């Protein structure tokens, strides 16, 4: 057996290095910047959509959280783990199967999972249900990934949850050929926290894939599949259809499957699986979809056709057509959860739906961090995500000149990402984040020059210098009063840019 990182297996979150790097491998200067950003955010007060917690103010709590992060991070220096649900099933067994204490909505796909999960959560909360949400990756703090009632659990509770299950984790470790992975332990924490709350419903996003994902020990009544595209092809397959085979594993007997618009081969796989397990299928463009859409200040105004009827004048404070499609999928998923469909065609309360969508945020997804010049953050890290971001920028922002800032990770299709950005970016500042998996800045620059040309590429090895260079380019040329900056390429790049920019 060749040695391989456990994240190279379907069912485990594939970019854990990017997650842990935000806390353990960050450039020391960023700790100073983080402290300053935290002070500025505290002075400014709470802002809509700023659901990304900073380090705990209490030094003892911060110390305890760092200890937990270190223990979790230490689980990834392992040899190959075979794709299996055996370890997570063993943990759930000794914990008393907490994941069976509440109904669940399970989400897979290539892009849009986290935004869709946030929309589903907002809708359920608006209908006065207590929610738990488990998503990945996080933007700045690992505590973001486990949310209760729409907010990341406090650092104290995160530590307490880990301490509560630690003895059981060690018990399972001792009985297994391989120790539980980071993602498996964190999944166990989420399921235990939701049962302890308790929640009325949990919204669960897969780490990667579906069948062998650690989250797939739930029996979700609603399975959501966001658009499938090419990503992680070395692990999931080289075509959307092949990738769909792994992702279809979340579809359970008798469930309702909510399908976003899919490539033909991926849709065929999903429909075949639904027939095999006698699941009901709701397809975007047929059973539900977007009726009308127009750009509005701060987002977009939608008319959505759900499973129970039309919902008009729905304001969504997010940019991009892809977010409108995510909204349609989220609405159908919640309707399905409440039993709205062929047998019960009455729509959900209109005012409640409007209120829910108007409250949605999705940090790091075409998120405006500052004005004059406008700086937008987007965590696109594959070509499909970059194309969606480019379309959203073009449609929603009237930039006369756009300076891109990109820092990517090793193993990503950076050429595909750069080709998607080239038509909208006047110049590109190439950089790297502080993760030890960050793609070397010179290597990234070489690809960027091939796509953009030498005259349009600037190289800055440090992200703070790259941001400064991009903002200076946007500010200095009086000819381009409508210049902006787009920071993209990686979740960690966006997370660190968020720290550097702060919220004023």
C-alpha positions in Angstrom: 0.0 0.0 0.0 1.4 3.3 -1.0 1.5 6.0 1.6 -1.1 8.7 0.9 -2.8 11.5 2.8 -6.2 10.5 4.1 -7.6 13.5 2.3 -6.8 11.8 -1.0 -9.7 9.5 -0.4 -13.3 10.2 -1.4 -15.4 11.0 1.6 -12.7 13.1 3.4 -12.4 16.9 3.2 -9.7 17.3 0.6 -8.2 20.7 1.6 -7.6 20.2 5.3 -4.2 21.7 5.0 -5.9 24.9 3.9 -8.1 24.7 7.0 -5.5 24.2 9.6 -3.1 26.6 7.9 -5.4 29.4 8.8 -4.6 28.8 12.5 -1.2 27.0 12.6 0.8 28.0 9.5 -0.1 31.7 9.2 2.5 34.3 8.7 3.3 35.8 12.1 2.5 39.3 10.9 -1.1 38.2 10.3 -1.5 37.7 14.1 -0.9 41.5 14.5 -3.2 42.3 11.7 -5.9 40.1 13.1 -5.7 41.9 16.5 -6.1 45.2 14.7 -8.9 44.0 12.6 -10.7 42.6 15.6 -10.5 46.0 17.3 -11.9 47.8 14.3 -14.8 45.3 13.9 -15.6 45.7 17.6 -15.7 49.5 17.2 -17.9 49.3 14.2 -20.4 46.9 15.9 -22.1 43.9 14.4 -22.7 44.0 10.6 -25.0 41.9 8.5 -23.1 38.9 7.1 -20.1 39.2 9.3 -20.5 35.7 10.8 -16.8 34.9 10.8 -15.5 34.9 14.4 -12.1 36.2 15.3 -9.8 34.5 17.9 -11.4 34.5 21.4 -10.8 37.6 23.5 -10.3 35.5 26.6 -6.7 34.3 26.6 -7.6 31.1 28.5 -10.4 30.2 26.0 -8.0 31.0 23.1 -5.4 28.7 24.6 -7.9 25.9 25.0 -9.2 26.4 21.4 -5.6 26.3 20.1 -5.0 23.1 22.0 -8.0 21.5 20.4 -7.0 22.7 16.9 -3.5 21.2 17.5 -5.0 17.9 18.5 -7.3 17.8 15.5 -4.5 18.9 13.2 -2.2 16.2 14.4 -4.6 13.6 13.0 -3.6 14.2 9.4 0.0 12.9 9.4 -1.3 9.4 8.7 -0.8 6.7 6.1 -3.4 5.8 3.6 -7.0 5.4 4.9 -9.2 3.2 2.8 -12.6 4.8 1.9 -14.9 3.5 4.6 -17.7 4.6 6.9 -16.5 2.1 9.5 -14.6 4.6 11.7 -17.3 7.2 11.8 -20.0 4.6 12.3 -18.0 3.2 15.3 -17.8 6.7 16.7 -21.5 7.3 16.3 -22.3 4.0 17.9 -20.3 4.7 21.1 -21.8 8.2 21.2 -25.3 6.8 21.1 -26.1 7.7 17.4 -26.7 11.4 18.0 -27.2 11.9 14.3 -30.5 10.0 14.5 -32.0 12.5 17.1 -33.1 15.0 14.5 -34.2 15.1 10.8 -31.6 16.2 8.3 -31.1 17.8 4.9 -28.0 16.6 3.2 -26.2 18.6 0.5 -23.6 17.6 -2.1 -22.4 19.0 -5.4 -19.3 20.8 -6.7 -19.9 24.5 -6.1 -22.6 26.4 -4.1 -23.0 23.9 -1.3 -22.2 26.3 1.6 -24.3 29.2 0.2 -27.2 26.8 -0.4 -26.9 25.5 3.1 -27.0 29.0 4.5 -30.2 29.7 2.5 -31.8 26.5 3.7 -30.9 27.3 7.3 -32.3 30.9 7.0 -35.6 29.6 5.6 -35.9 26.9 8.4 -35.1 29.5 11.1 -37.6 31.9 9.7 -40.3 29.2 10.2 -39.2 29.1 13.9 -37.3 25.8 13.7 -34.0 25.5 15.7 -31.3 24.7 13.2 -27.9 23.1 13.2 -25.6 23.7 10.2 -22.4 21.8 9.4 -20.4 23.2 6.5 -16.8 23.2 5.2 -14.3 24.7 4.7 -14.2 27.6 7.1 -13.1 31.0 6.1 -11.1 32.1 9.2 -12.1 30.0 12.3 -12.8 26.3 12.6 -15.7 27.1 14.9 -17.6 28.5 11.8 -18.2 25.0 10.6 -20.6 24.0 13.4 -23.5 26.5 13.7 -26.5 26.7 15.9 -29.4 29.0 15.2 -27.5 30.6 12.3 -24.4 31.5 14.2 -21.0 29.7 14.7 -20.9 28.0 18.1 -18.8 29.9 20.6 -15.2 28.9 21.1 -16.0 27.7 24.6 -18.7 25.4 23.4 -16.5 24.1 20.6 -13.9 23.1 23.2 -16.5 21.6 25.5 -17.9 19.5 22.7 -14.5 18.2 21.8 -13.8 17.4 25.5 -17.2 15.6 25.7 -16.4 13.2 22.9 -12.6 12.9 23.3 -12.7 9.8 25.4 -15.0 8.1 22.9 -12.8 9.2 20.1 -9.8 7.6 21.8 -11.8 4.4 22.4 -12.6 4.1 18.7 -9.0 5.0 17.8 -7.8 2.1 19.9 -10.1 -0.4 18.1 -9.5 0.7 14.5 -6.6 0.0 12.1 -6.4 3.7 11.5 -7.2 6.6 13.9 -10.2 8.7 13.2 -9.3 11.6 10.8 -9.8 15.3 11.5 -13.0 15.4 9.4 -14.5 12.3 11.1 -13.9 13.8 14.6 -15.3 17.2 13.6 -18.3 15.5 12.1 -18.8 13.6 15.3 -18.6 16.9 17.2 -21.2 18.5 15.0 -23.7 15.6 15.3 -23.2 15.5 19.1 -23.6 19.3 19.4 -26.8 19.2 17.4 -28.2 16.4 19.6 -27.2 18.2 22.8 -28.7 21.6 21.7 -31.2 20.0 20.7 -32.0 21.1 17.1 -35.2 20.6 15.2 -33.4 20.0 12.0 -29.8 19.8 10.8 -28.4 21.1 7.5 -25.4 19.0 6.6 -22.9 19.7 3.8 -20.6 16.9 2.6 -16.8 17.4 2.8 -16.2 15.9 -0.6 -18.1 13.3 -2.7 -20.9 11.5 -1.0 -20.9 7.8 -0.6 -17.8 7.6 1.6 -18.0 11.1 3.1 -17.9 11.0 6.9 -21.2 12.9 7.0 -23.0 10.1 5.2 -24.1 8.2 8.4 -27.3 10.2 8.4 -30.6 9.1 6.8 -31.6 12.5 5.3 -35.2 12.9 4.2 -34.1 15.5 1.6 -30.9 15.2 -0.5 -29.8 18.3 -2.3 -27.4 18.2 -5.3 -25.9 21.5 -6.4 -24.3 21.7 -9.9 -21.7 19.1 -10.5 -18.6 20.1 -12.5 -15.0 19.0 -12.8 -13.1 19.2 -9.5 -11.0 16.7 -7.6 -10.9 14.6 -10.8 -8.0 12.5 -9.5 -10.2 11.3 -6.7 -13.8 11.5 -7.9 -13.7 10.9 -11.6 -12.8 12.7 -14.9 -16.3 13.5 -16.1 -19.4 14.9 -14.4 -21.1 11.6 -14.7 -18.3 9.7 -13.0 -18.2 12.3 -10.2 -22.0 12.0 -9.8 -21.7 8.3 -9.0 -19.9 9.1 -5.8 -22.1 12.1 -5.0 -25.3 10.1 -5.5 -24.4 8.1 -2.4 -26.3 10.6 -0.2 -29.6 9.7 -1.8 -31.5 7.4 0.6 -34.5 5.2 0.2 -37.8 7.2 0.1 -36.1 10.5 0.2 -36.8 13.6 -1.9 -33.9 14.6 -4.2 -33.6 18.2 -5.1 -31.5 18.5 -8.3 -30.0 21.8 -9.5 -29.4 22.0 -13.2 -26.8 19.4 -14.1 -24.8 18.2 -17.0 -26.7 15.5 -18.9 -24.5 12.6 -17.8 -24.6 13.7 -14.1 -28.4 14.1 -14.2 -28.7 10.6 -15.7 -26.7 9.1 -12.8 -28.8 10.9 -10.2 -32.1 9.9 -11.7 -30.9 6.3 -12.0 -30.0 6.2 -8.3 -33.3 7.8 -7.4 -35.2 5.1 -9.2 -33.1 2.4 -7.5 -34.0 3.6 -4.0 -37.5 4.8 -4.8 -36.7 8.4 -4.1 -38.8 11.3 -5.4 -37.0 13.8 -7.7 -37.5 17.6 -8.0 -35.5 19.1 -10.9 -34.6 22.7 -11.4 -36.1 23.9 -14.7 -39.0 21.4 -14.4 -40.5 21.1 -11.0 -39.0 24.3 -9.7 -36.8 27.2 -10.9 -36.3 30.9 -11.5 -39.2 32.7 -13.1 -37.7 36.2 -13.2 -34.6 37.9 -12.0 -33.3 41.5 -12.0 -30.3 43.3 -10.5 -31.1 45.3 -7.4 -29.0 47.5 -5.1 -27.0 45.2 -2.9 -28.1 42.0 -4.6 -31.0 40.8 -6.8 -34.8 40.6 -6.9 -36.2 37.2 -7.7 -39.5 35.5 -8.6 -39.1 31.8 -7.8 -41.3 28.9 -8.8 -41.3 26.4 -6.0 -42.9 23.1 -5.6 -46.0 24.7 -4.2 -46.3 27.8 -6.3 -44.7 31.2 -7.2 -42.9 33.4 -4.7 -42.6 37.0 -6.0 -40.5 40.0 -4.9 -37.9 37.9 -3.1 -34.8 40.1 -2.4 -31.5 38.1 -2.1 -28.6 40.2 -0.8 -26.0 38.1 -2.8 -24.5 38.7 -6.2 -24.4 36.5 -9.3 -26.9 34.3 -11.2 -25.4 31.3 -9.5 -26.8 32.5 -6.2 -30.2 32.9 -7.7 -30.1 29.3 -8.8 -28.9 28.3 -5.3 -31.9 30.2 -3.9 -34.3 28.2 -6.1 -32.7 25.0 -4.9 -32.8 26.0 -1.3 -36.5 26.9 -1.5 -37.4 23.6 -3.1 -35.4 21.7 -0.5 -37.3 23.4 2.4 -40.6 22.9 0.6 -39.8 19.2 0.3 -38.8 19.1 4.0 -42.2 20.5 4.9 -44.0 18.2 2.6 -44.9 20.7 -0.1 -45.3 19.0 -3.5 -47.7 17.2 -5.6 -50.0 16.1 -2.7 -49.8 19.5 -1.0 -49.4 22.3 -3.5 -49.9 25.2 -1.1 -46.8 27.4 -1.1 -45.0 28.4 2.1 -45.9 31.7 3.7 -44.7 34.4 1.3 -43.7 37.0 3.9 -41.7 34.5 5.8 -39.8 33.3 2.7 -39.0 36.9 1.8 -37.8 37.7 5.3 -35.6 34.6 5.3 -33.9 35.3 1.9 -33.3 39.0 2.8 -31.3 37.8 5.8 -28.9 35.5 4.0 -25.2 36.1 4.0 -22.3 34.0 2.6 -18.9 35.3 3.6 -16.2 35.0 1.0 -18.7 34.6 -1.9 -18.6 37.8 -4.0 -18.4 39.6 -0.6 -17.7 43.4 -0.7 -15.1 44.2 1.9 -14.6 47.9 1.3 -15.4 50.8 -1.1 -13.3 53.4 -2.9 -11.9 51.3 -4.4 -14.3 48.4 -4.1 -12.6 45.2 -3.0 -14.6 42.0 -3.6 -13.6 38.6 -2.1 -14.6 35.3 -3.7 -13.3 31.8 -2.7 -13.5 30.3 -6.2 -10.8 27.7 -6.5 -11.9 25.7 -9.6 -12.8 26.8 -13.1 -16.5 26.5 -12.6 -16.4 28.7 -9.5 -14.2 31.2 -11.3 -16.6 31.4 -14.2 -19.5 32.0 -11.9 -17.6 34.7 -10.1 -16.6 36.4 -13.3 -20.2 36.4 -14.5 -21.3 37.8 -11.2 -18.7 40.6 -11.2 -19.5 41.5 -14.8 -23.2 41.6 -14.2 -23.4 43.3 -10.8 -20.4 45.7 -10.7 -19.7 48.4 -13.2 -16.0 48.3 -13.0 -14.1 50.2 -15.7 -11.0 48.4 -14.6 -10.6 45.3 -12.4 -7.4 44.3 -10.7 -7.3 40.6 -9.8 -5.4 39.2 -6.8 -4.9 35.4 -6.9 -3.3 32.9 -4.5 -4.0 29.3 -5.1 -3.2 25.9 -3.7 -1.1 23.1 -5.2 -2.9 20.6 -7.3 -5.6 23.0 -8.5 -6.5 23.7 -12.1 -5.1 27.2 -11.9 -4.9 27.6 -15.7 -8.6 27.0 -15.9 -9.3 29.5 -13.1 -7.0 32.1 -14.8 -8.6 31.6 -18.2 -12.0 32.3 -16.6 -10.7 35.5 -15.0 -8.7 36.8 -18.0 -11.6 38.5 -19.8 -12.6 40.6 -16.8 -9.3 41.4 -15.2 -7.2 44.3 -16.6 -4.2 43.3 -14.5 -3.4 40.4 -12.2 -1.4 40.5 -9.0 -0.1 37.0 -8.3 0.7 36.0 -4.7 0.5 33.2 -2.2 -1.2 32.7 1.2 0.5 31.4 4.3 -0.6 27.8 3.9 2.2 25.3 3.4 0.1 23.9 0.5 0.0 27.3 -1.2 1.2 27.2 -4.8 4.6 28.7 -5.2 4.2 32.3 -6.3 6.7 32.0 -9.2 5.1 28.8 -10.4 1.7 30.5 -10.4 3.1 33.6 -12.1 4.6 31.5 -14.9 1.1 30.2 -15.7 -0.4 33.7 -15.3 2.0 35.1 -17.8 1.0 32.5 -20.3 -2.6 33.4 -19.9 -2.5 37.2 -19.3 0.8 38.2 -20.9 3.8 39.6 -19.1 2.7 43.2 -19.2 -0.5 42.4 -17.2 1.0 40.4 -14.4 2.5 41.7 -11.2 4.2 39.4 -8.6 4.0 40.0 -4.9 5.1 37.1 -2.7 3.2 38.3 0.4 -0.6 38.7 0.4 -0.5 42.0 2.3 1.8 43.4 -0.3 -0.4 42.0 -3.1 -3.5 43.7 -1.6 -1.6 47.0 -1.3 -0.3 46.8 -4.9 -3.8 46.0 -6.2 -5.5 48.8 -4.3 -2.8 51.2 -5.3 -3.3 50.3 -9.0 -7.1 50.8 -8.5 -6.7 54.2 -6.7 -3.8 55.8 -8.6 -5.1 55.9 -12.1 -7.5 58.9 -12.3 -8.6 57.7 -15.7 -10.2 54.6 -14.1 -12.5 56.1 -11.4 -14.6 52.9 -11.4 -11.7 50.5 -10.7 -12.1 47.6 -8.4 -10.2 44.7 -6.9 -11.1 41.0 -6.9 -9.3 38.6 -4.5 -9.8 34.9 -5.3 -8.2 31.5 -5.8 -8.5 29.9 -2.4 -10.5 29.8 0.7 -7.4 30.6 2.7 -6.4 33.5 0.5 -9.9 34.9 1.0 -9.8 34.3 4.7 -6.4 36.0 5.2 -7.5 38.9 3.0 -10.6 39.3 5.2 -8.2 39.6 8.2 -6.0 42.0 6.4 -8.9 44.2 5.3 -11.0 44.0 8.4 -14.5 45.5 8.6 -14.7 49.2 9.1 
